[in-house]
Amino acid sequence: MKFLDSKKFLRFSKRKRSVVALICFLTLFFISLGAEFIANDKPLLVYYKHRCYFPIFRQYAENKFGGSFETEANYRDPFVQKLIKKNGWMIWPLIPYSYDTVNYELRRSVPAPPSAENWLGTDDQGRDLLARLIYGYRFSILFGLAVMTLSAVLGFFIGAVQGYFGGYVDLILQRFVEIWSGLPILFLLITLSSLMEPTFWSLLFLMGLFKWMMIVPIVRGEFLRARNFDYVKAARSLGIGSFSIIIRHILPNILSAPLTLLPFVLITSISLLSTLDFLGFGLPAGSPSLGEILHQGKNNLSAPWIGVSSFVTLSILLSSLVFIGEGIREAFRPNQTRGEALL
C-alpha cells in the first residue's frame, strides 16, 4: 500500500488554511536559508582594482585593499570603506548587519526603536533585531528538523521491535517507555544544561532522548496489528529474516499513521528550545535564538518592538506548523468522507 498518493495530496489541498500555512512556512524558510545573502555585515561583492572579491565566501586581509593590517578586513569600518571606494565599489546585502553585529553608529541609547537603518530596531546590545530574527528563524527550524529526525529514527526502531516481537520484549520495553515518559522533561533538560555547556549537538542529543516517546505508541500499535497479516506470515514461512520483514514489508505499509505525528514533534522541539533559551539554559550567549529575543522583550518592557516582533515571528512559525500538521493528519485519515475533508 502506498503511503503517498494523489488522493492524499488532494485531501491536503482542499484544506485551504493548511495550504496557505505550507506556502507561508516554505517561503519564510527558504528566505531564511539565504540569511547570509540578506543580512550580513560583509558585502556581497567587492570590486577593487579591476578584481572581484566575495567576502561572504572568503576572508580577505585589510592590506588586500590598501590597509595596514593582515587580519580580516572590517568592511563596516569607515577607513576600510574609504580605501575600497578609492579604487572600486561594494554591493551590500539588503540588511547590512549580521545576527551578532553591533551598530556602534546609533545616535540613541539601546535598545533603539525602529528606524530607516534598523527596520525593527535593535536589542539591548545594539544588534539589529530583524537580522537576529531571520537567523533565529532558520536555526529554530533546522534544530527542530534535526530533533524530529533523531526522534523518528529512535521511535520507529523501538516501536517496531516492541510491536513485531511482542511477548516479553514488548512487556519490558513498554515498562521502560512508561517510566521514561513519566520523567519531567523540562526540569531534566534544565538540570543537564546547567551541568554542561549547552551547544547545538548537546541540546540535540538531550532532546532526542525524550521526543521519540511521542512516536513509539503509534508505531508499536501498527506493528502489533500488521505482524499477523498474511503477507508477513508468508514472508516468515519463506525464511526471510525479521529485520528484512520489518524494513521491507511492514514499515512501508504502516507509515501513514506515525507520519502524521512528525509535524507536532517538530512543533514541540521548537517550543522546547525557545523555552530553554527564554529561561537562559539553551544556546550559548550571543546565538541567534527566538527564545533569547523573547527574554530580552521581557527584560525591556520599555522597548515593546523586541517582545512584539519575537512573539509575532514565533507565533507565525508555530501556527503554520500546526495547520500543516492538521492538513497532513486529515490527508492520511482513513475512511474519510468528502464533507470531512472540506472542514
KOLDREN-428305 format. One record per residue (C-alpha): residue number from 1; residue in one letter; x, y, z. Coordinates in nm, 2 decimals. Each point is the difference from the previous one (the first is absolute). Layout:
# residues N
{pt NUM,"A",{X,Y,Z}}
...
# end
This chain:
# residues 343
{pt 1,"M",{0.00,0.00,0.00}}
{pt 2,"K",{0.14,0.34,-0.09}}
{pt 3,"F",{0.01,0.25,0.28}}
{pt 4,"L",{0.02,0.29,-0.25}}
{pt 5,"D",{-0.24,0.02,-0.28}}
{pt 6,"S",{-0.20,0.26,-0.20}}
{pt 7,"K",{-0.31,-0.04,0.22}}
{pt 8,"K",{0.19,0.10,0.32}}
{pt 9,"F",{0.15,0.31,-0.18}}
{pt 10,"L",{-0.35,0.09,-0.12}}
{pt 11,"R",{-0.14,-0.03,0.36}}
{pt 12,"F",{0.28,0.22,0.13}}
{pt 13,"S",{-0.05,0.26,-0.28}}
{pt 14,"K",{-0.37,0.03,0.09}}
{pt 15,"R",{0.09,0.14,0.34}}
{pt 16,"K",{0.06,0.36,-0.10}}
{pt 17,"R",{0.16,0.11,0.33}}
{pt 18,"S",{0.25,-0.29,-0.01}}
{pt 19,"V",{0.10,0.09,-0.36}}
{pt 20,"V",{0.04,0.36,0.10}}
{pt 21,"A",{0.20,-0.10,0.30}}
{pt 22,"L",{0.22,-0.22,-0.21}}
{pt 23,"I",{0.07,0.27,-0.25}}
{pt 24,"C",{0.07,0.25,0.28}}
{pt 25,"F",{0.23,-0.24,0.18}}
{pt 26,"L",{0.20,-0.10,-0.31}}
{pt 27,"T",{0.03,0.36,-0.12}}
{pt 28,"L",{0.14,0.12,0.33}}
{pt 29,"F",{0.22,-0.30,0.05}}
{pt 30,"F",{0.16,0.03,-0.35}}
{pt 31,"I",{0.06,0.37,0.07}}
{pt 32,"S",{0.16,-0.08,0.33}}
{pt 33,"L",{0.23,-0.26,-0.17}}
{pt 34,"G",{0.16,0.28,-0.19}}
{pt 35,"A",{0.04,0.22,0.31}}
{pt 36,"E",{0.37,0.07,-0.07}}
{pt 37,"F",{-0.10,0.16,-0.33}}
{pt 38,"I",{-0.28,0.20,0.16}}
{pt 39,"A",{0.14,0.11,0.33}}
{pt 40,"N",{0.38,0.02,0.03}}
{pt 41,"D",{0.27,0.25,0.11}}
{pt 42,"K",{0.21,-0.10,-0.30}}
{pt 43,"P",{-0.06,0.11,-0.36}}
{pt 44,"L",{-0.13,-0.24,-0.25}}
{pt 45,"L",{0.25,0.12,-0.25}}
{pt 46,"V",{0.31,0.23,0.02}}
{pt 47,"Y",{0.14,0.13,-0.33}}
{pt 48,"Y",{0.35,0.13,0.07}}
{pt 49,"K",{0.27,0.08,-0.26}}
{pt 50,"H",{-0.17,-0.19,-0.28}}
{pt 51,"R",{-0.04,-0.31,0.21}}
{pt 52,"C",{-0.31,-0.15,0.17}}
{pt 53,"Y",{0.00,-0.12,0.36}}
{pt 54,"F",{-0.28,-0.19,0.18}}
{pt 55,"P",{0.04,0.06,0.37}}
{pt 56,"I",{-0.30,-0.23,0.09}}
{pt 57,"F",{0.19,-0.30,-0.13}}
{pt 58,"R",{0.36,0.09,0.08}}
{pt 59,"Q",{0.19,0.21,0.25}}
{pt 60,"Y",{0.22,0.28,-0.13}}
{pt 61,"A",{0.26,0.19,0.20}}
{pt 62,"E",{-0.02,0.37,0.03}}
{pt 63,"N",{0.33,0.05,-0.18}}
{pt 64,"K",{-0.16,-0.16,-0.31}}
{pt 65,"F",{-0.19,0.33,-0.04}}
{pt 66,"G",{0.28,0.23,0.09}}
{pt 67,"G",{-0.02,-0.02,0.38}}
{pt 68,"S",{0.28,-0.07,0.25}}
{pt 69,"F",{-0.13,-0.31,0.19}}
{pt 70,"E",{0.02,-0.36,-0.11}}
{pt 71,"T",{-0.31,-0.09,0.19}}
{pt 72,"E",{-0.34,-0.03,-0.16}}
{pt 73,"A",{-0.14,0.33,-0.13}}
{pt 74,"N",{-0.28,0.16,0.19}}
{pt 75,"Y",{-0.22,0.12,-0.29}}
{pt 76,"R",{-0.21,0.22,0.23}}
{pt 77,"D",{0.30,0.20,0.10}}
{pt 78,"P",{-0.01,0.34,-0.17}}
{pt 79,"F",{0.37,-0.02,-0.06}}
{pt 80,"V",{-0.03,-0.33,-0.19}}
{pt 81,"Q",{-0.30,0.13,-0.19}}
{pt 82,"K",{0.20,0.30,-0.11}}
{pt 83,"L",{0.29,-0.21,-0.12}}
{pt 84,"I",{-0.23,-0.22,-0.21}}
{pt 85,"K",{-0.20,0.29,-0.15}}
{pt 86,"K",{0.33,0.16,-0.12}}
{pt 87,"N",{0.05,-0.28,-0.25}}
{pt 88,"G",{-0.33,-0.18,-0.02}}
{pt 89,"W",{-0.34,-0.06,0.16}}
{pt 90,"M",{-0.20,-0.23,0.22}}
{pt 91,"I",{-0.34,-0.17,-0.02}}
{pt 92,"W",{-0.16,-0.04,0.34}}
{pt 93,"P",{-0.28,-0.24,0.11}}
{pt 94,"L",{-0.35,0.14,0.05}}
{pt 95,"I",{0.07,0.01,0.38}}
{pt 96,"P",{0.37,0.09,0.06}}
{pt 97,"Y",{0.01,-0.17,0.34}}
{pt 98,"S",{0.05,-0.36,0.11}}
{pt 99,"Y",{-0.17,-0.15,0.31}}
{pt 100,"D",{0.30,0.09,0.22}}
{pt 101,"T",{0.09,0.34,-0.16}}
{pt 102,"V",{-0.01,0.29,0.25}}
{pt 103,"N",{-0.10,0.33,-0.15}}
{pt 104,"Y",{0.25,0.25,0.15}}
{pt 105,"E",{-0.14,0.29,-0.20}}
{pt 106,"L",{-0.33,0.02,0.19}}
{pt 107,"R",{-0.10,0.34,0.11}}
{pt 108,"R",{-0.24,-0.13,0.26}}
{pt 109,"S",{0.05,-0.21,0.31}}
{pt 110,"V",{-0.07,-0.37,-0.05}}
{pt 111,"P",{-0.23,-0.16,-0.05}}
{pt 112,"A",{-0.06,0.24,-0.29}}
{pt 113,"P",{-0.35,0.02,-0.16}}
{pt 114,"P",{-0.07,-0.09,-0.36}}
{pt 115,"S",{0.16,0.24,-0.25}}
{pt 116,"A",{0.10,0.01,-0.37}}
{pt 117,"E",{0.33,-0.15,0.10}}
{pt 118,"N",{-0.13,-0.27,0.23}}
{pt 119,"W",{-0.35,-0.09,-0.13}}
{pt 120,"L",{-0.12,-0.18,0.32}}
{pt 121,"G",{0.23,0.18,0.23}}
{pt 122,"T",{0.29,-0.15,0.21}}
{pt 123,"D",{0.02,-0.21,0.31}}
{pt 124,"D",{0.16,0.10,0.32}}
{pt 125,"Q",{0.35,-0.05,-0.14}}
{pt 126,"G",{-0.05,0.20,-0.31}}
{pt 127,"R",{-0.04,-0.30,-0.24}}
{pt 128,"D",{-0.24,0.03,-0.29}}
{pt 129,"L",{-0.32,-0.17,0.11}}
{pt 130,"L",{-0.12,-0.10,-0.35}}
{pt 131,"A",{0.33,-0.18,-0.08}}
{pt 132,"R",{-0.02,-0.19,0.33}}
{pt 133,"L",{-0.36,-0.11,-0.08}}
{pt 134,"I",{0.10,-0.12,-0.34}}
{pt 135,"Y",{0.29,-0.21,0.13}}
{pt 136,"G",{-0.20,-0.11,0.30}}
{pt 137,"Y",{-0.29,-0.11,-0.22}}
{pt 138,"R",{0.24,-0.22,-0.21}}
{pt 139,"F",{0.17,-0.14,0.30}}
{pt 140,"S",{-0.32,-0.10,0.17}}
{pt 141,"I",{-0.13,-0.18,-0.30}}
{pt 142,"L",{0.33,-0.19,-0.07}}
{pt 143,"F",{0.03,-0.09,0.36}}
{pt 144,"G",{-0.36,-0.12,0.01}}
{pt 145,"L",{0.05,-0.21,-0.32}}
{pt 146,"A",{0.31,-0.16,0.15}}
{pt 147,"V",{-0.18,-0.09,0.32}}
{pt 148,"M",{-0.30,-0.13,-0.20}}
{pt 149,"T",{0.23,-0.22,-0.21}}
{pt 150,"L",{0.19,-0.14,0.30}}
{pt 151,"S",{-0.33,-0.06,0.19}}
{pt 152,"A",{-0.16,-0.17,-0.31}}
{pt 153,"V",{0.30,-0.24,-0.03}}
{pt 154,"L",{-0.01,-0.09,0.37}}
{pt 155,"G",{-0.38,-0.01,0.01}}
{pt 156,"F",{-0.04,-0.22,-0.30}}
{pt 157,"F",{0.27,-0.24,0.11}}
{pt 158,"I",{-0.13,-0.05,0.36}}
{pt 159,"G",{-0.36,-0.01,-0.11}}
{pt 160,"A",{0.07,-0.25,-0.28}}
{pt 161,"V",{0.19,-0.23,0.24}}
{pt 162,"Q",{-0.28,0.01,0.25}}
{pt 163,"G",{-0.28,-0.06,-0.24}}
{pt 164,"Y",{0.17,-0.26,-0.22}}
{pt 165,"F",{0.15,-0.23,0.27}}
{pt 166,"G",{-0.27,0.06,0.27}}
{pt 167,"G",{0.01,-0.22,0.31}}
{pt 168,"Y",{0.27,0.07,0.26}}
{pt 169,"V",{0.18,0.24,-0.24}}
{pt 170,"D",{-0.31,0.21,-0.03}}
{pt 171,"L",{-0.07,-0.02,0.38}}
{pt 172,"I",{0.35,0.10,0.11}}
{pt 173,"L",{0.03,0.29,-0.26}}
{pt 174,"Q",{-0.35,0.12,0.08}}
{pt 175,"R",{0.08,0.03,0.37}}
{pt 176,"F",{0.32,0.19,-0.09}}
{pt 177,"V",{-0.20,0.24,-0.23}}
{pt 178,"E",{-0.26,0.06,0.27}}
{pt 179,"I",{0.27,0.08,0.26}}
{pt 180,"W",{0.20,0.22,-0.24}}
{pt 181,"S",{-0.32,0.19,-0.11}}
{pt 182,"G",{-0.08,0.08,0.36}}
{pt 183,"L",{0.32,0.20,0.05}}
{pt 184,"P",{-0.03,0.38,0.02}}
{pt 185,"I",{0.17,0.08,-0.33}}
{pt 186,"L",{0.04,0.37,0.04}}
{pt 187,"F",{0.15,-0.02,0.35}}
{pt 188,"L",{0.24,-0.27,-0.12}}
{pt 189,"L",{0.11,0.20,-0.30}}
{pt 190,"I",{0.05,0.31,0.23}}
{pt 191,"T",{0.21,-0.21,0.24}}
{pt 192,"L",{0.21,-0.17,-0.27}}
{pt 193,"S",{0.05,0.34,-0.18}}
{pt 194,"S",{0.13,0.15,0.32}}
{pt 195,"L",{0.25,-0.28,0.05}}
{pt 196,"M",{0.15,0.03,-0.35}}
{pt 197,"E",{0.06,0.28,-0.25}}
{pt 198,"P",{-0.30,-0.01,-0.23}}
{pt 199,"T",{0.07,-0.03,-0.37}}
{pt 200,"F",{-0.19,-0.09,-0.31}}
{pt 201,"W",{0.10,-0.36,0.02}}
{pt 202,"S",{-0.04,-0.04,0.38}}
{pt 203,"L",{-0.35,0.15,-0.01}}
{pt 204,"L",{-0.08,-0.22,-0.31}}
{pt 205,"F",{0.11,-0.31,0.19}}
{pt 206,"L",{-0.19,0.09,0.32}}
{pt 207,"M",{-0.33,0.08,-0.18}}
{pt 208,"G",{0.04,-0.31,-0.21}}
{pt 209,"L",{0.00,-0.21,0.31}}
{pt 210,"F",{-0.35,0.10,0.08}}
{pt 211,"K",{-0.19,0.09,-0.32}}
{pt 212,"W",{0.00,-0.35,-0.14}}
{pt 213,"M",{-0.27,-0.10,0.25}}
{pt 214,"M",{-0.27,0.18,-0.20}}
{pt 215,"I",{0.05,-0.23,-0.29}}
{pt 216,"V",{0.05,-0.34,0.17}}
{pt 217,"P",{-0.37,-0.07,0.10}}
{pt 218,"I",{-0.13,0.05,-0.36}}
{pt 219,"V",{0.28,-0.21,-0.16}}
{pt 220,"R",{-0.04,-0.27,0.26}}
{pt 221,"G",{-0.37,-0.02,-0.06}}
{pt 222,"E",{0.03,-0.02,-0.37}}
{pt 223,"F",{0.27,-0.28,0.02}}
{pt 224,"L",{-0.22,-0.20,0.25}}
{pt 225,"R",{-0.28,0.02,-0.26}}
{pt 226,"A",{0.22,-0.07,-0.31}}
{pt 227,"R",{0.21,-0.28,0.13}}
{pt 228,"N",{-0.30,-0.24,-0.03}}
{pt 229,"F",{-0.08,0.09,-0.36}}
{pt 230,"D",{0.02,-0.27,-0.26}}
{pt 231,"Y",{0.29,0.16,-0.20}}
{pt 232,"V",{0.21,0.01,0.33}}
{pt 233,"K",{-0.07,-0.37,0.07}}
{pt 234,"A",{0.09,-0.09,-0.36}}
{pt 235,"A",{0.33,0.19,0.03}}
{pt 236,"R",{0.08,-0.19,0.33}}
{pt 237,"S",{-0.09,-0.34,-0.17}}
{pt 238,"L",{0.25,0.08,-0.28}}
{pt 239,"G",{0.28,0.05,0.25}}
{pt 240,"I",{0.03,0.38,-0.03}}
{pt 241,"G",{0.17,0.15,0.30}}
{pt 242,"S",{-0.18,0.22,0.25}}
{pt 243,"F",{0.20,0.31,-0.08}}
{pt 244,"S",{-0.08,-0.03,-0.37}}
{pt 245,"I",{-0.37,-0.06,0.08}}
{pt 246,"I",{-0.01,0.31,0.22}}
{pt 247,"I",{0.18,0.23,-0.24}}
{pt 248,"R",{-0.12,-0.12,-0.35}}
{pt 249,"H",{-0.34,-0.14,0.07}}
{pt 250,"I",{-0.17,0.15,0.31}}
{pt 251,"L",{0.15,0.35,0.03}}
{pt 252,"P",{-0.10,0.13,-0.34}}
{pt 253,"N",{-0.36,-0.11,0.07}}
{pt 254,"I",{-0.04,0.17,0.34}}
{pt 255,"L",{0.17,0.33,-0.06}}
{pt 256,"S",{-0.33,0.19,-0.04}}
{pt 257,"A",{-0.09,0.02,0.37}}
{pt 258,"P",{0.33,0.09,0.15}}
{pt 259,"L",{0.08,0.24,-0.28}}
{pt 260,"T",{-0.28,0.23,0.12}}
{pt 261,"L",{0.18,0.04,0.33}}
{pt 262,"L",{0.32,0.14,-0.14}}
{pt 263,"P",{-0.12,0.36,-0.04}}
{pt 264,"F",{-0.10,0.01,0.36}}
{pt 265,"V",{0.33,-0.14,0.11}}
{pt 266,"L",{0.16,0.29,-0.19}}
{pt 267,"I",{-0.23,0.25,0.18}}
{pt 268,"T",{0.08,-0.13,0.34}}
{pt 269,"S",{0.37,-0.01,-0.07}}
{pt 270,"I",{0.00,0.37,-0.11}}
{pt 271,"S",{-0.22,0.10,0.30}}
{pt 272,"L",{0.23,-0.18,0.24}}
{pt 273,"L",{0.31,0.16,-0.15}}
{pt 274,"S",{-0.16,0.34,0.03}}
{pt 275,"T",{-0.10,-0.07,0.36}}
{pt 276,"L",{0.36,-0.10,0.09}}
{pt 277,"D",{0.14,0.31,-0.16}}
{pt 278,"F",{-0.26,0.22,0.17}}
{pt 279,"L",{0.10,-0.14,0.33}}
{pt 280,"G",{0.37,0.03,-0.07}}
{pt 281,"F",{0.08,-0.37,-0.02}}
{pt 282,"G",{0.01,-0.03,-0.38}}
{pt 283,"L",{0.25,0.10,-0.26}}
{pt 284,"P",{0.32,0.19,0.09}}
{pt 285,"A",{-0.03,0.38,0.05}}
{pt 286,"G",{0.00,0.19,-0.33}}
{pt 287,"S",{-0.15,-0.28,-0.20}}
{pt 288,"P",{-0.30,0.09,-0.23}}
{pt 289,"S",{-0.29,-0.12,0.20}}
{pt 290,"L",{-0.37,0.09,0.00}}
{pt 291,"G",{-0.03,-0.10,0.37}}
{pt 292,"E",{0.29,0.23,0.09}}
{pt 293,"I",{-0.16,0.29,-0.18}}
{pt 294,"L",{-0.33,-0.07,0.19}}
{pt 295,"H",{0.21,0.02,0.32}}
{pt 296,"Q",{0.13,0.34,-0.10}}
{pt 297,"G",{-0.35,0.11,-0.07}}
{pt 298,"K",{-0.09,-0.10,0.36}}
{pt 299,"N",{0.29,0.19,0.14}}
{pt 300,"N",{-0.05,0.31,-0.21}}
{pt 301,"L",{-0.37,0.08,0.03}}
{pt 302,"S",{0.07,0.36,-0.10}}
{pt 303,"A",{0.11,-0.14,-0.34}}
{pt 304,"P",{-0.32,-0.18,-0.12}}
{pt 305,"W",{0.14,-0.05,-0.35}}
{pt 306,"I",{0.22,-0.28,0.14}}
{pt 307,"G",{-0.27,-0.20,0.16}}
{pt 308,"V",{-0.26,0.06,-0.27}}
{pt 309,"S",{0.23,-0.10,-0.29}}
{pt 310,"S",{0.12,-0.31,0.16}}
{pt 311,"F",{-0.35,-0.11,0.11}}
{pt 312,"V",{-0.14,0.06,-0.35}}
{pt 313,"T",{0.29,-0.19,-0.16}}
{pt 314,"L",{-0.04,-0.30,0.23}}
{pt 315,"S",{-0.38,0.01,-0.03}}
{pt 316,"I",{0.02,-0.01,-0.38}}
{pt 317,"L",{0.25,-0.29,0.01}}
{pt 318,"L",{-0.19,-0.22,0.25}}
{pt 319,"S",{-0.35,0.09,-0.14}}
{pt 320,"S",{0.10,-0.09,-0.36}}
{pt 321,"L",{0.15,-0.33,0.12}}
{pt 322,"V",{-0.32,-0.08,0.20}}
{pt 323,"F",{-0.22,0.06,-0.31}}
{pt 324,"I",{0.24,-0.21,-0.22}}
{pt 325,"G",{-0.02,-0.28,0.26}}
{pt 326,"E",{-0.38,0.01,0.00}}
{pt 327,"G",{0.00,-0.02,-0.38}}
{pt 328,"I",{0.24,-0.30,0.00}}
{pt 329,"R",{-0.21,-0.17,0.27}}
{pt 330,"E",{-0.32,0.05,-0.20}}
{pt 331,"A",{0.16,-0.11,-0.32}}
{pt 332,"F",{0.11,-0.33,0.15}}
{pt 333,"R",{-0.32,-0.07,0.19}}
{pt 334,"P",{-0.16,-0.32,-0.12}}
{pt 335,"N",{-0.37,-0.03,-0.10}}
{pt 336,"Q",{-0.03,0.38,-0.05}}
{pt 337,"T",{-0.31,0.14,-0.16}}
{pt 338,"R",{-0.01,0.29,-0.24}}
{pt 339,"G",{-0.17,0.22,0.25}}
{pt 340,"E",{0.26,-0.07,0.27}}
{pt 341,"A",{0.28,0.09,-0.24}}
{pt 342,"L",{-0.14,0.34,-0.06}}
{pt 343,"L",{-0.03,0.10,0.37}}
# end
